[in-house]
Amino acid sequence: MSHRDAGEVTTQGQVSATGSSGVSRRRYLQTSALLGTTVGLTGCLGGSEDTLTVGFVLPFTGVYSLLGESIVNGFEQYLDEQGGEIGGQEVETISRDTEADTNAGVSATRELLVESRSDVLVGPVSSAVATAMMQTVENESSAIWLNANAGDYRLVQDGCLPYHFRTSFNDWQTSAPLAPWVYENVADNVFLAYADYAFGQNSKRFFGEAFEEAGGEVVGEVGVPLGTDDFSPYLGEIENSGAEAVYSFFAGSDAVNYVTQFHEFGLDRTMTQTGSGFLLSEDTLPAQGQAALGKFSLLHYTPTDQSERNQEFAQSYADTHDTRPNVYACQGYDSAQAFAMAIEDAGSSDPDDLAGSLNGAEIDSPRGSFRFHPKTNDPVQNMYVREVVEGSDGPENRVVDTLEDIDLPTWGCSID
């Protein structure tokens, strides 16, 4: 049964709890919230000595709702594995919908920190929302922040917050390390095509700089507006460039449209398509179908990885949700692991103690090697070069190379 089927995510801050009292306790809290009788529960919704409060600041409506739901699913899977408790304490979760909007994100953050007295924030998805949240998190200094998706490097460069821990990735990580691999294994010249907004712009810049540093040539680039349906003008530019390979950043429906039209144009026959892992993800592959075959991407998690740790995680997730976990579910799962590790190590929920416990810590992640950088709290992790191949249930990503323990830029941040 999916998280949404269980009725535990709403767009207006529904409360759920997991603990020794099981489903009946969770449903009691939900029913009370729906009836507007949460006043009598305020003592256990935040600040109780025997209760930990998790604040999900995520999109539960709009185009990113699947990502938000997947992060919650992953987080709650880990809680379920622990019997609903962390460090012997019951865990309650409160969800607030950011709507992928900066104003809504700031309001949700303030409410979760001030009114709900959350011990940890989990989210958001959008880097714009994360940037807007920074000042509130810094001003309140009352909880650690496990950033389960937003990847803009400027959160480190401009923020450098001791309470901010990225359990996901940054946009340098999902682009630059692929460049020398492409130069050595695919082509010595490349064309850059990208979604024309901050994350896409950062990704193409980081890849292009690293590709030229490796000795390759960038022969051209084109930015494409978000939500483009017809890629033909941009594919014409790519075709006319004479490049042997293409590096792209697109995600979601843009990735589906781009990859399918790239194939329909016949560009597969003359050049090799590479990109950030979001170009060819578990969420887009079913719609991309055969058009995705033979294309390469880079990401920090692949559900088909055969490690024992990942197979246990992936099977448990599939048993619950009837689908493979995506990268967002893994990021949610590791957010829960990080929170549990910090609570158990610190022996308290004081944010300074929790931040001290997590700084430089390692996590036993389904993704493989993972630790927090001691200067930035960004993830130091393996990155996987994947090729889309025909699997037993259709196209799937298969790891063809592992880039281990890659050094990260610190962008002037020094937390330790």
Salt bridges, closest charged atoms under 4 A:
GLU8 OE1 - HIS3 ND1 3.42
GLU8 OE2 - ARG26 NH1 2.48
GLU69 OE1 - ARG4 NE 2.86
GLU76 OE1 - HIS3 ND1 3.14
GLU90 OE2 - ARG25 NE 2.82
GLU92 OE2 - ARG25 NH2 2.99
GLU111 OE2 - ARG96 NE 2.81
ASP152 OD2 - ARG154 NH2 2.74
GLU209 OE2 - ARG205 NH1 3.61
GLU221 OE2 - LYS204 NZ 2.88
ASP268 OD1 - HIS263 ND1 3.25
ASP268 OD2 - LYS295 NZ 2.35
ASP334 OD2 - ARG367 NH2 2.87
ASP364 OD2 - ARG309 NE 3.23
ASP378 OD1 - ARG166 NE 2.76
GLU396 OE1 - ARG324 NH2 3.13
GLU396 OE2 - ARG398 NH2 3.35
ASP405 OD1 - ARG371 NH2 3.33
ASP416 OD1 - LYS375 NZ 3.67
